[in-house]
Amino acid sequence: MIRGLIILLTFQGAGEIISKLFSLPVPGPVIGLVLLLAFLIFRGKVDAPIEIVSSALVKNLGVLFVPAAVGVVMFLPQLKANFWAIGIALTVSVIATIAVSAAILRFWPSRDSASKVEP
């Protein structure tokens, strides 16, 4: 489990370094996740240590959102004052996300078509 955690933290650290080094507007952990995804695609498999740690993190994901929930409660007066603007922005962004995801999946090759290669 320690090995998997070290691997995940190494990718996060690499993302932080790249983000700071090139002054990117993308957070380091996001860059680290993209690097990890590229690494796993290149390898073609997920090693057991990474799978164990990621499964443990996903099982306890609710606990990781506690600080965000505290932040929401802390800014409750601002949220109430801007309720309609926030609501409209969230609605539009959800609809846009669903539309873009549907458009991407429409052109994504399915497993059936990939396995039916004609000679």
C-alpha positions as CSV (number, residue, x, y, z in Angstrom):
1,M,0.0,0.0,0.0
2,I,2.9,2.4,0.7
3,R,4.4,1.7,-2.7
4,G,1.1,2.7,-4.4
5,L,0.8,5.8,-2.3
6,I,4.4,6.8,-3.2
7,I,3.6,6.3,-6.9
8,L,0.4,8.5,-6.7
9,L,2.2,11.2,-4.7
10,T,5.1,11.1,-7.2
11,F,2.8,11.9,-10.0
12,Q,1.1,14.6,-8.0
13,G,4.5,16.1,-7.2
14,A,5.5,16.0,-10.9
15,G,2.3,17.8,-11.8
16,E,3.0,20.5,-9.1
17,I,6.5,21.0,-10.5
18,I,5.3,21.2,-14.1
19,S,2.5,23.6,-13.1
20,K,4.9,25.9,-11.2
21,L,7.8,25.6,-13.7
22,F,5.7,26.6,-16.7
23,S,3.3,28.9,-14.7
24,L,0.3,27.0,-16.0
25,P,-3.2,27.9,-14.9
26,V,-4.0,24.3,-14.3
27,P,-3.5,22.9,-10.8
28,G,-0.6,20.6,-10.2
29,P,-2.7,17.6,-9.0
30,V,-4.8,17.8,-12.3
31,I,-1.6,17.7,-14.3
32,G,-0.4,14.8,-12.1
33,L,-3.6,12.9,-12.8
34,V,-3.1,13.4,-16.6
35,L,0.4,12.2,-16.3
36,L,-0.7,9.1,-14.3
37,L,-3.4,8.4,-16.9
38,A,-0.8,8.6,-19.8
39,F,1.5,6.3,-17.8
40,L,-1.3,3.8,-17.2
41,I,-2.4,3.9,-20.9
42,F,1.2,3.4,-22.0
43,R,1.6,0.4,-19.6
44,G,-1.7,-1.0,-20.6
45,K,-2.5,-2.2,-17.1
46,V,-2.9,-0.9,-13.5
47,D,-0.4,-2.3,-11.1
48,A,-1.7,-3.9,-7.8
49,P,-0.2,-1.2,-5.5
50,I,-1.9,1.6,-7.4
51,E,-5.2,-0.3,-7.5
52,I,-5.2,-1.0,-3.8
53,V,-4.5,2.7,-2.8
54,S,-7.0,4.1,-5.4
55,S,-9.7,1.7,-4.2
56,A,-9.1,2.8,-0.6
57,L,-9.3,6.5,-1.6
58,V,-12.5,6.0,-3.6
59,K,-14.1,4.1,-0.7
60,N,-13.4,7.1,1.6
61,L,-14.1,9.8,-0.9
62,G,-16.9,11.3,1.2
63,V,-14.5,12.1,4.0
64,L,-12.3,14.1,1.5
65,F,-15.3,16.4,0.8
66,V,-15.7,17.5,4.4
67,P,-13.4,20.6,4.1
68,A,-15.3,21.7,1.0
69,A,-18.6,21.4,2.9
70,V,-17.2,23.5,5.7
71,G,-16.2,26.1,3.1
72,V,-19.7,26.2,1.7
73,V,-21.2,26.7,5.1
74,M,-18.7,29.5,5.8
75,F,-19.7,31.4,2.7
76,L,-23.4,30.8,3.1
77,P,-24.3,34.6,3.1
78,Q,-22.5,35.1,-0.2
79,L,-24.2,32.0,-1.6
80,K,-27.6,33.3,-0.6
81,A,-26.9,36.8,-2.1
82,N,-25.9,35.3,-5.4
83,F,-28.3,32.3,-5.5
84,W,-29.7,32.9,-8.9
85,A,-26.4,33.6,-10.6
86,I,-24.9,30.5,-9.1
87,G,-27.9,28.4,-9.9
88,I,-28.0,29.5,-13.6
89,A,-24.2,29.0,-13.9
90,L,-24.4,25.5,-12.4
91,T,-27.4,24.5,-14.7
92,V,-25.7,25.8,-17.8
93,S,-22.4,24.1,-17.0
94,V,-24.1,20.7,-16.3
95,I,-26.1,20.9,-19.5
96,A,-22.9,21.8,-21.4
97,T,-20.9,19.0,-19.8
98,I,-23.6,16.5,-20.7
99,A,-23.8,17.8,-24.3
100,V,-20.0,17.7,-24.8
101,S,-19.8,14.2,-23.3
102,A,-22.6,12.9,-25.5
103,A,-20.9,14.5,-28.6
104,I,-17.6,12.8,-27.7
105,L,-19.2,9.4,-27.1
106,R,-21.1,9.6,-30.3
107,F,-17.8,9.5,-32.2
108,W,-15.9,7.2,-29.8
109,P,-15.4,3.8,-31.4
110,S,-17.3,1.1,-29.6
111,R,-15.7,-2.2,-28.6
112,D,-18.0,-4.1,-30.9
113,S,-16.8,-2.2,-34.0
114,A,-13.2,-2.5,-32.9
115,S,-13.4,-6.2,-32.6
116,K,-15.2,-6.7,-35.9
117,V,-12.2,-6.1,-38.2
118,E,-12.7,-7.5,-41.6
119,P,-9.9,-9.6,-43.2
